Amino acid sequence: MPIVNVNMMEGRSVEQKEALIKAVAEAVMDSIGAPEENIRVIISEYSKAHWGIGTLPAHKAGR
């Protein structure tokens, strides 16, 4: 059972996350032939205050 973890900063819409899940699952199906029903995509979202870019949290780095 392929499990794909996606870590990203919060702020995307439900529709964007649904599109991401679909695209990732399709990439797994195409690349390794895994059946759709066996693929799991997990999205973990983090506050910009909890994501560092260089020496700054993302909310101070302008991201």
N, C-alpha and C positions, 0 to 999 in steps of 0.2 A: 504494500500500500504506500504509494508516494505521498509524502507530506511536505508541502512547501510553506515555509514561513516567510512572510513579508513584513518587514519592520519599516515604519514610515512615520513622519510627523503627522499629527492630526490636521484636519482641515479639508479633507476631500468629501465630496457628497456621496450619498448612498449609491447613486447611479455610477459614479466613477469607481467606487469599490466593487460594484457588481461587474463592471466592464473589466476590471483588473482580474478578478477571480476567473471570469470566463477566458480571458486571454492566457492566463497562467495555466489553467487546466488544459486548454487546447494545445499549448506548447508542450506540456508533459505528454499528452496523448500522441502528438505528432513525433516527438523525439524518442520516446522509449516504448510506445505502443501500449501504455497502461490503459485499462478500461476506465471510462469516465466515472463509473460508480465507485471506483477504488481510490480516486484522487481526493486529497484534502488540501485546501488552501486556507491558511490561517493568517489573518491580518492583525498585527499588533500596532496600535497607534500610540504615539507618545506626544506629550505636551512639548512645545518648542522650548520650554524652560528645562526640559529633561533631555535635550538633544544638543550635543556639542558640535560646533563647527570650528575647527582650529582651537583657539584658546577661549572662545566665547560660547555661551548658550545661543541656540539658533534665534531666540527672540531678540537678542542683542546684536546678532550678526546680520540682521535685515533679511532673514529668510522666512 
